């Protein structure tokens, strides 16, 4: 079990959990602080995967039906 506590002026974030969870929170900190300040968050630092491609075989079946 790990604990992370961050303070920004009168605001504070404290989370506890596994090392992987704490790492995810650290990645999301800029977005979390922006939300707490009422700002529109910048593009998150995490990688967003594109949607999976449409299977050509399934696309042909849908067109024939």
C-alpha positions as CSV (number, residue, x, y, z in Angstrom):
1,X,0.0,0.0,0.0
2,X,1.3,3.4,-1.0
3,X,0.1,6.9,-0.2
4,X,0.5,10.1,-2.2
5,X,-0.4,13.6,-0.8
6,X,-0.1,16.7,-2.9
7,X,-0.9,20.2,-1.8
8,X,-1.5,23.4,-3.9
9,X,-2.3,26.3,-1.7
10,X,-5.4,25.4,0.3
11,X,-6.2,22.4,-1.9
12,X,-4.9,18.9,-1.2
13,X,-5.2,15.5,-2.9
14,X,-4.4,12.4,-1.0
15,X,-4.7,8.9,-2.5
16,X,-3.7,5.5,-1.3
17,X,-3.4,2.3,-3.3
18,X,-1.1,0.1,-5.3
19,X,2.0,1.4,-7.0
20,X,0.3,1.1,-10.4
21,X,-2.7,3.2,-9.1
22,X,-0.4,5.9,-7.7
23,X,1.5,6.0,-11.0
24,X,-1.8,6.5,-12.9
25,X,-2.7,9.3,-10.4
26,X,0.6,11.0,-11.0
27,X,0.0,10.9,-14.8
28,X,-3.5,12.5,-14.2
29,X,-2.4,15.2,-11.8
30,X,-2.3,18.1,-14.3
31,X,-5.9,17.3,-15.3
32,X,-7.0,16.9,-11.7
33,X,-5.5,20.3,-10.6
34,X,-7.1,22.0,-13.6
35,X,-10.5,20.6,-12.7
36,X,-10.1,21.7,-9.0
37,X,-9.3,25.2,-10.2
38,X,-12.3,25.3,-12.5
39,X,-10.1,25.5,-15.6
40,X,-10.5,23.5,-18.8
41,X,-7.8,20.9,-18.6
42,X,-5.2,20.6,-21.3
43,X,-4.8,17.5,-23.4
44,X,-4.1,14.7,-20.9
45,X,-0.6,13.3,-20.9
46,X,-1.8,9.7,-21.3
47,X,-1.8,8.0,-24.7
48,X,-5.2,7.6,-26.3
49,X,-5.6,4.6,-28.6
50,X,-7.4,5.1,-31.9
51,X,-10.6,3.1,-32.5
52,X,-10.0,-0.4,-33.9
53,X,-10.3,-0.7,-37.7
54,X,-13.5,-2.1,-39.2
55,X,-13.1,-5.7,-40.3
56,X,-13.4,-5.8,-44.1
57,X,-15.3,-9.1,-44.0
58,X,-17.9,-7.6,-41.6
59,X,-18.3,-4.5,-43.7
60,X,-19.1,-6.5,-46.8
61,X,-21.7,-8.5,-45.0
62,X,-23.4,-5.4,-43.7
63,X,-23.6,-3.9,-47.2
64,X,-25.1,-7.0,-48.7
65,X,-27.8,-7.3,-46.1
